[in-house]
Amino acid sequence: MAKKQFKAESKRLLDLMINSIYTHKEIFLRELISNASDAVDKLAYKALTDDQVGLDRGDFKITLVPDKEQRTLTISDNGIGMTKEELEANLGTIARSGSLQFKQELAQKDEGDKTDIIGQFGVGFYSAFMVADRVTVVSRAYGSDEAWKWESAGADGYTLTACEKEAVGTDITLHIKDNTEDDDYDPYLETYRLDELVKKYSDYIHYPIVMEMEHSHQKPKPEDAPEDYRPEYETVKEWETLNSMVPLWQRPKSELKDEDYNQFYKEKFGDWEDPLAVIHTSAEGMVEYKALLYLPARAPFDFYTREYQKGLQLYSSGVLIMDKCADLVPDCFSFVRGVVDSPDFSLNISREMLQHTRQLKVIAANLEKKIKAELLKLQKDDREKYEKFWSAFGRQIKYGVVGEYGAKKDLLRDLLLFWSSKEGKNTTLAEYKARMAEDQPYVYYLCAESVEKAAKLPQAERILDQGYEILYLTDEVDEFIMNTLAELDGKAFKNVNDNDALPESDEEKAASEKKAEENKDVLDFVKEALGDRIKEARVSKILKSAPVCMTSDGPVTLEMEKYFQRVDPEQAKFMKAQRVLELNPDSGAFAALRAALDSDKELAGTYAEILYDQALLIAGFPLEDPSRYTELVCSLMK
């Protein structure tokens, strides 16, 4: 039989197929199984209207037969089969899809929902040449007594000859390549590896994918076995169904229990702990999809590292396309695990990547809303679980608020938790707002390294004495959040360190200005003694009983300075806060400072140094010279 040449610039196109279109060689099995499933779908559809088919849905299957000795792998189906003309048309013309043609014909009949054809590009078959140096296809079409064999070793062409085949369907035999220094092809002849690939890519093909598997069984114990008898084992071969066929997300919610969802989650995503919540949703209409999403109970060990890859598993009609599709979830919800299945995804020719289409954006936007709604429901109905979620992933929500220039702040605001000075526990912003006094001018916050330290900061005293609630911010990103949000339902966020945190009457302003003027000589002396370490020494409006604290002027706050010191030491050199030493003129320490200034300037200088170091310690900064501080304190004990 003379060889026939492929059409459509075959050599160049087939070379592209083998070397460029697919990222991973293992994809070939997914493609060939998908083709087999399409063939079965076509005959199953025909069986709905033709009693002569003689098969119902339970009779259809796809069979895998590896042969190590012959170095072949055969994928067989009992689907519609192909005639000589169809073999030549579909396999002799690269990128011609019989499945696509079938779908188009159904669409014209308005019957597209009666089958779930996967193929559309007509190139998947040729992925076989990534692992095989020769491919043989034997097919017998339904309604025909003839069978035909198509065979090719690649771009040099193919042969098409008559042959014998007992039953309707198609057998594709791959003659697996020999191993090379760079590539190992032996795993594609191993049952365990084929089993893995089926479960990874084709677990939800609607028909059984069967293969003969070896198992070790214990032999029956002989009746006359001696007392020291040891069990004997034998290896037997058994036909097994490799795929589960019906995905959990395709089943009605009414049929599923919590145990079903939890078991699927643990098996699919390798977690040992039940998820905190499950989102099982679907949509029809302009965009059709089904999704099964999970909120994990704790963060993976690498979650807050650059190595962590977010994304949902993407399926198209039950076939795995991508293991982690990042475009389906925003970064703020990167902790969500799950699957999305849609026939509407626009895929690239290899079906390994998505095209960025309107459908994708619509699905992503819908899932975003569903995730937020589920988190709010958890927050309301099971606060203990939500607190657990927050402990694991709250930081990611916070990063989401400040990321992308605050684009997600409205989406995420209601999910935030901060520690409440009044409640002694985490609170939402909405809960804080509901407790606010009518005369409270601002939503107050205070930054510190911990709740314990925040509660002891002297600048909080005057706010708390007014009966106002303070949010204690203990994460490095928290202050950026307040700047991003700016206000809460018309009430501005206000740092308790700000001089105007409490409104002043004209009399109070006049009194403050008088105190500053009366003590100008002390303030000037402190500034001179400390030099460039501070921008200014100031009579404090924010201290009530404590003698000293440190604040800042300008856009860079003390907490921002500490943040940059931790995350980017080089950049931190240029991100310094302009430090202001706040002194309480009514404190005993200030009185001692003034007295020393009048009698002993050296002692007054010592007091200034000590007060500065104390302010650093209160603010959570390391002392610039701990030994010097110790000497100064001890010098007063003489």
Secondary structure, 3 states (H helix, E strand, C coil): CCCECCECCHHHHHHHHHHHHCCCCCHHHHHHHHHHHHHHHHHHHHHCCCHHHCCCHHHCCEEEEEECCCCEEEEEECCCCCCHHHHHHHHCECCCCHHHHHHHHHHHCCCHHHCCCCCCCCCHHHHHHHCEEEEEEEEECCCCCCEEEEEECCCCCEEEEEECCCCCEEEEEEEECCCCCCCCCHHHHCHHHHHHHHHHHCCCCCCCEEEEEEEEEECCCCCCCCCCCCCCEEEEEEEEECCCCCCHHHCCHHHCCHHHHHHHHHHHHCCCCCCCEEEEEEECCCCCEEEEEEECCCCCCCCCCCCCCCCEEEEECCEEEEEEEHHHCCHHHCCCEEEEECCCCCECCCCCCECCCHHHHHHHHHHHHHHHHHHHHHHHHCHHHHHHHHHHHHHHHHHHHHHHHHCCHHHHHHHCCEEECCCCCEECHHHHHHHCCCCCCCEEEEECCCHHHHHHCHHHHHHHHCCCCEEEECCCCHHHHHHHHCEECCEEEEECCCHHHCCCCHHHHHHHHHHHHHCHHHHHHHHHHHHHHCCEEEECCCCCCCCEEEEEECCCCHHHHHHHHHHCHHHHCCCCCEEEEEECCCCHHHHHHHHHHHHCHHHHHHHHHHHHHHHHHHHCCCCCCHHHHHHHHHHCCC
